[in-house]
Amino acid sequence: MAAGKGTRMKSDLPKVLHKLGGKPMVEYVVNAAKGVGTERILLVIGHKWEQAKEALKHLPVEFVVQKEQLGTGHAVLQTEGLLSDFEGDLLVLSGDVPLLRADSLMGLLGEHRKRKASATVLTAILDDPTGYGRVVRDEKGLVQDIVEEKDANADQRRIREINTGTFCFDRSSLFSALGKLTNDNEQGEYYLTDTLKLLREDKLMVWGVVVPDPTETLGINSEKELEEVEKLLLARGSDQTTPPP
């Protein structure tokens, strides 16, 4: 997903085109997806989509335009037509999380298939989870829901396990749930995370996998965060998110 405007970046440039190590941040996410051996990569673009498409035309992706930015669930729904003949597992990634490693995606995919889950979310444990959606689990460890902070009650805000915005879904289960989404929330948007609760209501399995290194899941929403992530990227070597030839 790469459709956001990125208002806090203080730039009219689509957020995912801001560069890290000389490359658009979304290119690192595409490389991580390639490293898993994905058959196809669909890139959802929206804000100034013509500019984004031109700047990213060198990437091995199929572009999908989200003309109205109505939330993450709405963004993923735009891919349904292109995936109508596909049966299998879908990775849903955020274009502003450039430190994510292919190894972590392999771990997510492996657990998803091992558990025969309809959806599996990559999570992280943070000392300070402020600002993130909280992962609510039941007594068996299954994910019941993800609650955005603005919609969370006091008990839910004390949860330290957070949603990283990285998911693996069974295709048919995903689009069935997307068709039932509503925008009855603080933001008035269609949240992708709400599909998890809908899947649980249908008695389907939703699992969660904790990422070993939470810094991998850092998202970029401001100039300051861009600088911080670039330092981390340079410290570990940018080639680590690039699959071998």
Buried (B, 14 or more C-beta within 10 A) or exposed (E): BBBBBBEEBEEEBBBBBBEBBEBBBBBBBBBBBBBBEBEEBBBBBBBBBEBBBEBBEEBEBEBBBBEEBBBBBBBBBBBBEEBEEEEEBBBBBBBBBBBBBBBBBBBBBEBBEEBEBBBBBBBBEBEEBEEBBBBBBEEEEBBBBBBBBEBBEEEBEEBEBBBBBBBBBBBEBBBBBBEEBEBEBEEEBBBBBBBBBBBBEEEBBBBBBEBEEBEBBBBBBBEEBBEBBBEBBEEBEBEBBBEEE
